[in-house]
Each structure stands twice: as structure tokens, then as C-alpha cells.
Amino acid sequence: MKKVIKNKFFETVSDLAENLKVDVYVIGGYVRDLLLKRKSKDIDFLIIGSGIDFAEKLAKKLGHNVNVSIFKNFGTAMFKYKGFEYEFVGARKESYQRNSRKPIVENGTLQDDQNRRDFTINTLAISLNKSNYGEILDPFGGIEDLEKKIIKTPLDPDITFSDDPLRMMRAIRFATQLNFKIDDNSFKAISVNKERIKIISKERISDELNKIIMSERPSIGFNLLFKSGLLEIIFPEMYNLAGVDVVNNIYHKDNFYHTIKVLDNISENTDDLWLRWAAILHDIGKPKTKKFVDNSWTFHNHQNVGANMVPEIFRKMKLPLNEKMKFVRKLVEMHHRPISLVTDETTDSAIRRLIYDAGEDLDALLTLTESDITTQFEDKHQKFLLNYQILRKKIKEVAEKDFIRNWQPPIDGNEIMKLLDLQPSKIVGVLKDELKDAILDEKIENSYEAAYNYLKILAENYNLKLNNNLLTLK
């Protein structure tokens, strides 16, 4: 199949291939995305010979101080040039051992290399050789599968997925990103081989999972993970959200399908991966807190139980245990707070406390709670959204009036220790919180003098002595 390619870089590659007397092809994802009219900045070149040698000679020809990164163990080289990332690999064939996804690699032909690829839509190659420049080589019907929107393995799917089980995650990821259907035989093979995913590192699994989460409609991928049986293995806490219990003909909603709906909702409003993770985990504590009490289902304290689960989930899935994890944990813990304030009786004091506690994450928290509206009744949905608009207006008014956002009490923990001659201890935190609460609840003014006088009262209550000589009014 012929296709005209107007690309100066490809022409330069073609000229070098002619001079070196080697065959070169563009292969894989770039060809797929080109046919789908999707933008791609990553281009893979298949060399019938040494990919490293070809990359070094091409970089020298291009000049401009092109720096080549070489990965000898994989026989690949790559460099960046004018906003694109180019990778060069020699054609190879692969064989696998049962307990490893790392293949035994040998030099191979174009056909060998296409045979080893994961899906038909990724086997497509464009020749850059002078004899058939621009011809698309499609031995497995990848173009037809693109047109039919099908994800299918080029060879026996049982062998494909057993050899490299990460391909099961990739199949679901591509189906999600492209909104394609996984071929029935291929999907059945995923279910059959699901236990093989256990030989894959947590880092690689999480990388694919994050790509699913960052898709336009992540629910597609989570549905496929659930139905294939993979979710139960790689993310049992989320799998446990599924199902509906019935007592006295009283049901509760299926929290798995609710969660992926919340995830889709929030994905319409943010590309923040960790805010999307907060949506995934916001109800993760419900299975542990579910009870049937007084003829109704309750999930008391599920937000705190869920928040306490976040660090272990992140640790187990090899996700970062830094500020990103703390952000997700905070939002899970606070996701019910704004809901309780959507009433006419809400006081400025309650709004003030929410602003203070949420801090710089307030907007993210409100985005999460608004995404948590999943009712199918349009009138209810609009009513809830209107309530949140009113809440946002109240928050804006209180924040502007009190300058409370990112506010800190006029006397901090260090000064409490100095004034009361204390060492770092639990009582310092208690006094700091009581001072903060007194100001937020408008028991005292937001000033140093008022805080100092209130600290004197607190000191007496806790039998502590305040050093009056250190008082400096600000």
C-alpha cells in the first residue's frame, strides 16, 4: 500500500540507509497514530542491522550537537531533535521463559520483528527504502483493525499474553485511550492468563494504570480490568468496592461503578493525575465500614478509614510517598466536608474552618466533591450543582472578608514554646490548635494581643507559667 510522506527527516534517514546499504522502516505507534490522525512526538525506526550504529551515524550527519543515548543491553539508541524523540532498534526475534517477561533476543528480519509486537495496530511499518519509499507494510491486517477499532494480537493471544503479561495491561490501556474494543479471543486470553500479571513489577503495572487514569474516559479501562479479573489481582481494594448487598429489600449503590463515574466526571475538569487518584480512592474505606443499622445502610467514618488506607495503597503500588500521596490522603479525608456545608444554616465560622483546613487544596477539594454527584435524575443533579455554586460564593465572600486563605495564627508553635518555656511536645500542639480554633470560631479577635491574652488563660487551665517579660505586641 502506497502513502506519500512529505517529511524531510525521513528523507535524510532514507538517504543514509541507501549509503549504508541497510533497510530502515518507521514502525509501531507513530504509524498507528499517523493513520488515526493523532499527534505523536515519539518515532521508532527499525533497522535491519545495528540500530545503535545507525543512530550514531545519523546524529553525526545532522550535526547541531545531537546527543545520542545508547542502551547496549537492549540494542537501542535514541536522541531528541527539533521537538521529536527518535528511537532506533535493530530488527530482532524473541523467545521467552515461563517465569520472566524478559525475552531471549536474537537478530532478526522485519517479519521477525513484526511477529514479536503486541497488537496488529502496532505492527504497521512504513518503508524508508528507496525501492518502495512510503509503502505501508501490513502483514496482520492492522489497517483493517484500525478501521474497525479493534485491539487484537498478531499471533495466538494466549502465547502473546503468557510471554509478556504486561501486554494485557497495554491492551486495556490502548482500548481506553483509543476507545477501541478488544477482540473477543484476545479478551478471553487476558482472563485466562490474568494470574501471569503477578510476575510484572508493580512499577510497570502502575505506569500502565496511570495511563488508563489519564485517558479521556478512564471508566472504560477500569471496566475492562474488572471484567477480565485483573483488577482483583493488581488493585484488590478497588475491586472490593463492587457489589450490592440487600437486606429487607433495601439496597445500597454499587460503589465500584459509582467510583468510576466520579473518575469520569472529574476527568472532564482536570488533567491532574493525583486529583484523579483522589477520585478513585474517595470511597475506598466503604467496604470496611459498611453496616446495616436501623433498617438502612451506613458507611460511618469511611472517609477517615479510607484516608488511613491511602499510604499503604501507594506503598504497595509503588506510587510516590511524598507530597502527592499526602495530597490524595487529605482529599479523601476531607471529601465529605463541603457536602455538610451545603445548607442555608451554614455559618461563616464553618466556612472559615473549611478554608483553613483545605488551604491551597480547596479548589481541588471542591472539584472532587462536585464530581461526586452521580445521580441519574437531572433535576437532582442540577439542584446539587446549584448548591455547590452557592457554597463557592460563600467561600469567596468569607475568604475575601477574613483573608483566611493560607492564614496562620498570630502566635505559632515556636513562640508558644518560648513564651511558656516548653520543649517540643504534645501540649504545644494542643495549645496551638486551641488558639487557632478560638480565632476561627470568632471567640477572640485575629490579633497578636488577643491571642496572647487567650494563651494566658490556656496556660492557667493547663497549670503552665507564662513568661510576661517576653510579650511584644505586634
N, C-alpha and C positions, 0 to 999 in steps of 0.2 A: 504494500500500500504506500503510495507516494504522498509526501506532505512537504510543501515548500517551507523552509525555515530561514528566515532572514535574521541572522544572528552573527555578528562579527566575531564574537568569542568562539562560537562553534566553528567558524571558518578557519580561525587560527589553529584550533585543535586539529581540524581536518588536514590542514597543510602540514603540521608537524607529524601527524600519523603517516601521511604519504611519504615524507622524508625518511622516517624511521622504519617504514615498511611494516607497520603493525596495524591491526584493526582496532577501531575505537567506536564505542557506542554510548549514547546517553541512555540511562536505564532507570527504571523504578519510579519513584514518587514524582519526579519532575515531569516525566512523560504523562503519567496519570493526570496530574493537575493541569498540564497544558491542554489536554483533551477536555477536561472538565471546566476549562477557563477559570481556574483558581490560581492565584498568585503564589509563587514559590521562589524562595531565595536560596534554596539548597539544591544543588545539581550534582548527581553522581555520574561518573564516567567509568565505563567498563573497558579495560584494556586487555587485549589478548596478548599477554606478556606481563611485564612488570609495571604495576600502577605507580610504584614509588619512583622508578626511573623516569617514567613519562612525566610525572608531576614536576620533578626537578628540572627536566629539560624545558618544559613549558614555562615554568616560572622564570627561568633564565632568559627565555625568548621574550617574555612580557616585560622584563625589567621592573622599574618602579619599586625596587626593593621588596619584591614579593617574598614573604617568609613562608616556607613550606614546613608543616608539621608532619613528622613521619611516625608511623606506628608499625614497627617491623613485625611484631607478633601477629598482626592482622593483615600484613601485606598491603597496607593502605597509606595514603598521604592526602593531605588537604591543605588548602590555603584560601584566604579571603582576598577578593579582588573586585573593586568597584561595587561594593554593597552585596555581593553574592558570595556564598560559601561553596567551594568546589571540592569534591572528594574523588579520588582516583583509586581504583582497586583492580587488581588482576583477576581475570576470569578464574573461577575455581569450582571444584565439586566437593561435596561434603558427605561425611558419614558420621553417625552418632553412636555413642554408648548409652546404655539404658539409664544410668544414674547421673548423667550430665547433659546440659544443653550446649556444652562447648564442643563443636564438631572437630573431627579429624579432617584437615583441609589438604587438598592436592590441587595442582594446576589443572585447569580445565578449559573447555571450549565455551563459546557463547551459549550453546544449548545446555551444557552442564550448569552454567550459572543461572540460566532462566529456570531450570528444573528445581534448583535449591531454594527459590524465592517463595515467600509465604502465600501470596494470593495472585490470582490471574491478572488483576488490575495493576499489580506491581511487577509483572514480568515483561511489560511492554518496553521495547528498546527502539531507539532511533539511530540508524546508521549515520556515522560521520565520515564514512569511507568514500573516496571519490567515485568508485564504481556504482554505488547506489545511495549517494548522499540524500538524506531526508526521508529514506524509506522507513516506515514503521514495521518492525518485526514482531509479530503477534502469534506465537505458536499455540497459545492456550485459549484463544478467544477472549482476551482481556477487553478488547474494544466492545464486543457484544455485551459483556458483563457490565461494562461502564454504562452502556445504553439502557440495560435492564436494571441497573442499580443493584447488582448482586455482588456479595463477597463470597468468593469460592476459592478453595485451594487448587493449585495446578495439578498436583498429584493426589494420591489417596489421603484424605484428611486425617485418618487415624494415624498414619505414619507421620504426616506433617506436624500434627499437634503432639504426638508422643515424642518425636525427635526434639522439638523445641516448644515446650509448653507455653512459653511467653506468647507464642503466636495466637493462642486462644484469647488472651487479653487484647492483642493487637487487632484481631478480627472484630471484637466488640467495640474497640476504640474507633476503627475505621467505619463501622456501621453507624456509630453515633455521630462522628464528625461529618460524614458524607450523607447521612440519612439514607443508607442503603440497607438492604435485607441480607442476612446471612443465609446462604444456600442451605436447604434442609439437611443434606448429608453432612455438610460441614458443621452445622449447629449440633446435630446429633453426636458427631465425633467429639465436640467440645464437652458435652455432657458425659460421654463415655470416658474421656481422658482427664476429667476435671481434677482427680487426685494427683495427677502429674504436676500440677501447678506448685506443689509443695517443694519441688527441687529448685524453684526460681527464687532468687534473693528478694527480700522484702523491698529493697530499694527499687529494683526493676518493676515490681508489681505496682508500687506506689507511683512510680513515674507514669506508667500507663493509666492508672486510676486518675491521676491528676489531669491528664489529657482528656479523659472522659468528662471529668468535672468541669473543665474549661470549655467544653463544647457548647454549641448554641442551645441544645436541649439535652442536658445530661441524663434526664429520666430514661431516655432510650437505652443508654448503656447500662444503667442500674437495673432496668427491667430484664435485659439480656443476661446480666450477671446473676440475677436472682433465679431466672428460669433455667439457666444452664447448670446451676449448682455451685458455680464458682464463688458467689458471694458468701455462702455459708463457710467456705474454707478461708477466704482471704480477709473477710470482714464480718465475723460472726455477730458482733454487737449490732450491726445494721440489719443483718438477716433476722435477728431476734425481734425486730420491730414488727415483722409481718404477722398477719393472722388476726382473726376476730374471735373473741370469746363471747358466749351467750349464757346469761343466767336470767331465768324468769322472763325469757323473750326480750331481754334488754341487751343491746349490743353496744360496743364501743367502736370507733373508727379504726380502720387498718392503719397503723402508724407508719408502716413502710411506705405505702402509697401516698399518704399524707406528706411524708418527708420528701419524697422525690418531686411532688408537686410544689412544695415550698422551694426546693432547689431550682426548679424551672422558673418559678416566679422571681426569685432573687437574681437569677442569671439574666433576666431581661433588664436589670438595673445596675449590675456591677460586673466587672471583669476581675475583681479581687478574689484570687483563689481562696484566701483564708476566710473571707466573708462567706464564700460558698461552702467552705468546710463547716462554718458555724451553722449554716442552714441544715447540713447533713446531720450534725450532732445535736441540734437543739432539743430534740426529744429522746435522745439516746438513753436517758435514765428511766423512761416509762416502763419497760418490761420489768425492771427491778422494783418498781413502786406500785404496780397495778394491783388494786384491791376492789372487791365488790362490797360496798358498805351502804347500809340503809337504802337498799334497792337501787343503787347507782354505782357506776364505775368511777374510781378515783385514782389519781396518779400523784398523790400528795408529795411535795418536795422533790419532784422529778428533776427540776432544774438544778438543784444543788447536787443531787446524786449524779446527774449527767455531767456537771462541771467537774466533779471529782474523778470521773472516768476518762476525761479528755487526756491528761498526761500519759496514762498507761496506753491508751489507743495510739497516741502519737509515737510513744516509745516503741511499741510493738510493730508499727507500720513504718518505722524509720523515717518519720516526718520530723521536722526541726523542733527541738525542745527549747526554743528561745522565745523572743517576744511574739512570734507568730502563734505559737501554742498558747501563750498567756492571753493573747487577744481572743482566740477561739473560746478558751475556757471562760473568760469574762463574759462574752456574749451569750454563751449557753446558760451561765448562771443568772444573767440579768434579763433573759428574753421575755419573761413574764411581767417585768416591772412596768413597762409602758402600758400594757393592757389594763392593769389595775388603775391607771390614772385617766382612762377614757371615760370620765363621768363629769357631770356638771358640778359635783361637790368637791372636786379635786382642789386642794389648797395650794397656794404659792409655795408653802413650805415643802410639800411633797414634790412639786416640780423642781424646786431648788435642789433637793436631795438627789433626784434623778440626774440632774445636770452635773452635779458634783461627782457622783459615783461613776457615771459613764465617762466623764471627762472628754478627751479628744475622740473617743469612740462612740459618742452619742449618735451621730448621723448613721453610722454603721448599724447600731442597735435598732434605730427606728426603721431602717431599711429591712432588717431581719424581721421585726415584728409585723410590719406591713405585708411582707411576703408570706407570713404565717396564716394569712386569710385564704382559706381554700374552700369555703362554702360554694356549693354549686347553684345556690339561689342568688340571682343577680341583685335583687332588692337588698338582701342582707349584705352582699359583698359591697355594694355602693354605700350602704349605711356605715359599715365598718371603716371604709376608706375615708368617709367624711369625718368620722370621729377622730381618726388619726390626723387629718388636716387641722382639726380644731386643736388637738393636742400639740402639734407642731407650732401653731400660732401662739399658744400659751407659753410654750418653752421659749420661743423667741422673745416674747414680751418680758418674761421673768429674767432671762439671761441679759437682756439689754438694760433692764432696770437695776439689777443687782451686780452686774459684772461678775457673775458667778462662774462662768466657764473657765476651766483651768485655774480656779481660785484656790488659794491655800490659806489656812487660818493665820491670823497675825502673830501668833506665838507657835513656833514649831517644836518638834521633839527635842532638838538640841538646846533650845532656850529653856524648855521645861527642866531639863537635866541641870542646866546651870543655875536656874532660879531656886531649885529645890535640892541642889547638891546631890543629885542622883546619878547612878551608873545606868547604862543601858539595861532595861528590864521591862517586864510586862506592865508595871504600873505606869511607865512613861507612855506606852501606847494607850492605856485606859484613859489617862488624863487628856491626851491629845484628842482622842475620839470624843470625850465629853465636852471639851471646848468647841470642837467642830460642830457637834450636834446642837449645842446651845445657840450658836450663831445661825446655823441653817434653820433651826426651829424658831428663830427670832425671839429667844429668851433674853439674849443680850445683843447689843449693837456689834456691828462688824468693825471693831476698832481695837487697837492695842490696849488702851486703858481699860475698856470693858472686859477684854479677855484676861488682863492681869488681875482685875478685881474678882473675876469669876474663879480664876485659878487659886486665889487666896481662900475662897470658900471651899473649893475642892480639896485644897491642902489640909484644911481643918477637918473635913469629913474623913480623910484618909490618915489623919494624925501625922501629917508632914509639916515641916517648918519651911516657910517661905523666906528667902533672903531679901528683905526690903531694901537693902543697900544697893541691889543690882537693878532696881526699877529705873528704866529710862523711857519716858513717854515719847512716842513717835508720832 
